[in-house]
Amino acid sequence: MAGLYYEEFEVGMEFKHALTRTVTEMDNVMYCALTHNPQPLHLDEEFAKKTEFGGRLVNSLFTLGLVIGVSVGDTTLGTTIANLGMTDCRFANPVFHGDTITCVTKIRSKRESKSRPDAGMVEFEHYGYNQHGKEVAYCVRTGFMRKRPVEA
């Protein structure tokens, strides 16, 4: 199992994820289509050219999903019971088609579950950066994590 169990996370741990991803126009268009988001800032180049951004932006929720998704292989693959919530989301800089996203995850806090002795909550801070090192996404996510199975 690639993911870490609750006990393996320590407050202050930092993961600089090796996996990177260049965001394409198709990613953005498909995400908007799949989520029924008709925002012209994401889909209409002529509209977007007239904005302060000068062109279409990648949907911020796609960016957030990408940043969290990149973290899974190094942190929670197969050891997550559930996501309990995401807070403090911010998008400091826009993402454009062709931007390459890198991700960092930090462990903010953890605590044992009061109702489930086999699990605990881990609070992750996820950061996404573009190829220029500018932050493009951030959020705090709480994962309900499995504890290492007790061997009989």
Helices and strands as residue ranges (DSSP letters): G 6-8, E 14-16, E 21-22, H 25-34, H 40-43, H 45-49, H 60-75, E 80-90, E 100-112, E 119-129, E 135-146
